[in-house]
Amino acid sequence: MAGLRLGPLLRYVDWETASTATVWVEADRPCTAQVRCADGASGSSRTFAVAGHHYALVVVTGLTPGSTTPYEVLLDDRKVWPPEQYRFPPSTITTPPISAAADDGERAEPTTVRVAFGSCRWAAPPADGHLPGRTDPVGPDALDTLAARLASDPDAVRPDVLLLLGDQVYADETSEATRRRLAARRDLGEPPGAEVADYGEYTCLYDESWRDPEVRWLLSTVPSCMIFDDHDVIDDWNTSAAWLASVRATPWWHERIVSGLMSYWVYQHLGNLSPAEIAADPLHTAVHATADATEAMRRFAAEAAADPTRTRWSYRRIFGRVRLLMVDSRAARVLDEQQRAMLHPQEAQWLRQEALSAPGSCDHLLIGTSLPWLLPPLVHDAEQWSAALCRGERGGPDGRWARVGEFLRRRSDLEHWAAFPESFGRLTELIREVAEGPEAPATVCVLSGDVHHAYIAEPDPSAPAPGGAPTARVLQLTCSPVHNSIPAPLRGGFRFAWSRAGRLLGRLLARHGRTGTPPVRWHRTDGPWFGNQLMTLTLSGRKAALSLVQAKSRKAGTVLELAFDRSLTDDAPSGFSQSTKR
């Protein structure tokens, strides 16, 4: 009999028809997976096989708009989810209401959309496990704590979607439990040591992350969107051309990158797609056309690693009048120092077209990118300075300063949008173009993680738009980590980077690197916050509010404490100014 190995994960809910969803599962053998809902909606799919593992993404049709319906999972007609005597509430699929337009042509009552987001979740418990009296060395897991809260309180408001903005797994920082599994397969004294080496070892990471009982229930009932960051493959993935050349010279890298992209497509990317996109995806068709899709997946991943233009990991999701553009800011890079770009030209064009399409059709534009657009000013200037040195602004591309720039880039993780100056400028101009004009959305929010602290930043206000046209409020919302740590010296470093003294030091670096005048000035409006945390955007009509919760250990147990809760649109400054001085 087929058994459920991992999942179910509720991934996609269609906000246009409110009648379709997708559910991802992993079985322990070939079978037919079926999802059956209490309201009569259902769907089924035959599993496909990769490296001895069996997966299905089930498209569920016939859902009732504006409803919450429990569902169960069957494998070969045998119910496997929920398990017997399950201690959590039923897994459900919630669809949005489809509002009829008002007879007089006015806009219908707005639908509220709640978007929770964060990044950097180290899934492993302490080495000794969750034993009485033991505490987690990096503090309580915010995702686990959110799940426990929602499961225990039927009146708690659930997110409509959970955005996981990178580092869902850590291929280069494995737990003691995972290391024991790796040691049973190979000699950890040989490269890559205690890091994952192949597809089979990647499955251990997802087992560890998604089998956590609370998180497993949460992901079965709250839709999720995901995008990778560096640790999903390796720390500082695609930092520079020199970095890539050095890692490609190792005997283990090819298998790591191929396995990393294979597992990302199976476990994360496939569920990001709509049913229409799945039906049109040639790889999805190919994996279902053979009894063993391992070789097809390996070819795909090897081609994607060799030529980023062959695959698009970025995608769009629509939630009523909220548009989400999730951007690949890792695999789509151009690393040539003289043409350095966060996004290759085709990817940049896709982002531009999606951001500017159908003017007036969205009230809020969300740009999800694992790496922040607006950083602490000192960090921003250090990244631009390093990039300038590496391309030869001081002594040429082969000179001493170029070597210093590359050393600092790798040593200090100087590889965010600011480290790709042309791309930073293009993204800034695109956001300005979206944010200004008569059909601008109410907000343009860049959602990011990576930097292991949370903050809110926004461009400095500009003069009113010509003719009094409305201008969107533009915000950088950064939330990280969900479950990880940051050493005390780095906390102090980030605080300094936001300070007046840090800004002055940044100006000196910019002057030395001849980086020129940046296209935007910005300031921090709130934060920084340190700890395991999640942000939630609540969007209704043209109004927006933001909250931040942190997981804390208290005598009564682990709780979520509210650290920030405020409207983003009432009496808010609008637009942003072009930088005229440093």
PyMOL commands that set and color helices and strands:
alter all, ss='L'
color gray80, all
select helices_A, chain A and resi 142-152+176-183+199-210+213-221+230-232+241-248+253-272+275-280+282-288+294-306+308-310+345-356+377-390+400-411+417-419+421-435+466-468+488-498+500-513
alter helices_A, ss='H'
color red, helices_A
select strands_A, chain A and resi 4-13+20-27+32-37+42-46+48-50+53-61+68-75+78-81+92-94+112-118+161-164+224-226+315-319+322-327+364-369+443-448+454-459+473-478+522-529+533-540+543-554+557-567
alter strands_A, ss='S'
color yellow, strands_A
deselect
rebuild
show_as cartoon
